[in-house]
Structures are given as C-alpha cells and as structure tokens.
Amino acid sequence: MNKFLDDLGKILTELAKSDLLAIQKEIEAYNAQLNKEADSIEEIKLLLETIAKIRNTSMDMELKINETQEQFRVLKMYKYPVDNQDQDAVDHIAQNWAELLESADRKD
C-alpha cells in the first residue's frame, strides 16, 4: 500500500508542477505583452487585444489556479514532500494573477 501512495504522490506532484509552470508561463507572457511599448496603431491594437484576452480568460485562469493550489494542498495534507520553491510559487500565484489583472486595467 505504501508503494501505491508513493507512486500516487509522484504522479500528483508531476501534474501539480506541470500545471503551476503552465500558469506561470501564461502570466509571464501576458506581462511581457502588457509591458511592451505601444508606439504605433498596430502595437496599440495588440495591446488592447492582450487586455481583452486577459479579461476573457480571467475565470478560467482563476479555476486553474484554484485547482493547482488544491493539488499542492493535498500533497501537503498527506505529508508528501514538496519543493519549497514550488510551494512558494503556488502560494503567490493567485496574487500574481490579481496583479496582472490590475495592470491590465491600468493599461486600458
């Protein structure tokens, strides 16, 4: 039974890390797009499209964040070892998304 729990913990850890990395990459990509200088009409259009994408994906992103936080919570609850860096990242990911939303609102 112990082997089963170890294998299950490894699989959940891999899934949780993968989800966390995907969320982080998406937030970083949106941040990069928001922070580009918009000097031409085309660049302004791209900026406005990015802001619209952020707003349109907000609910989905919040669900992904909650799911990932829950995965890490379950790992912690069953005392499965989690890398401190990953735990720190998952603890701040909702705040990072909220800051991105706020930044998008200010840019708009």
C-alpha positions, 0 to 999 in steps of 0.5 A: 500500500505504501508503494501505491501512495508513493507512486500516487504522490509522484504522479500528483506532484508531476501534474501539480508542477506541470500545471503551476509552470503552465500558469506561470508561463501564461502570466509571464507572457501576458506581462511581457505583452502588457509591458511592451511599448505601444508606439504605433496603431498596430502595437496599440491594437495588440495591446488592447487585444492582450487586455481583452484576452486577459479579461476573457480568460480571467475565470478560467485562469482563476479555476486553474489556479484554484485547482493547482493550489488544491493539488499542492494542498493535498500533497501537503495534507498527506505529508508528501514532500514538496519543493519549497520553491514550488510551494512558494510559487503556488502560494503567490500565484493567485496574487500574481494573477490579481496583479496582472489583472490590475495592470491590465486595467491600468493599461486600458 
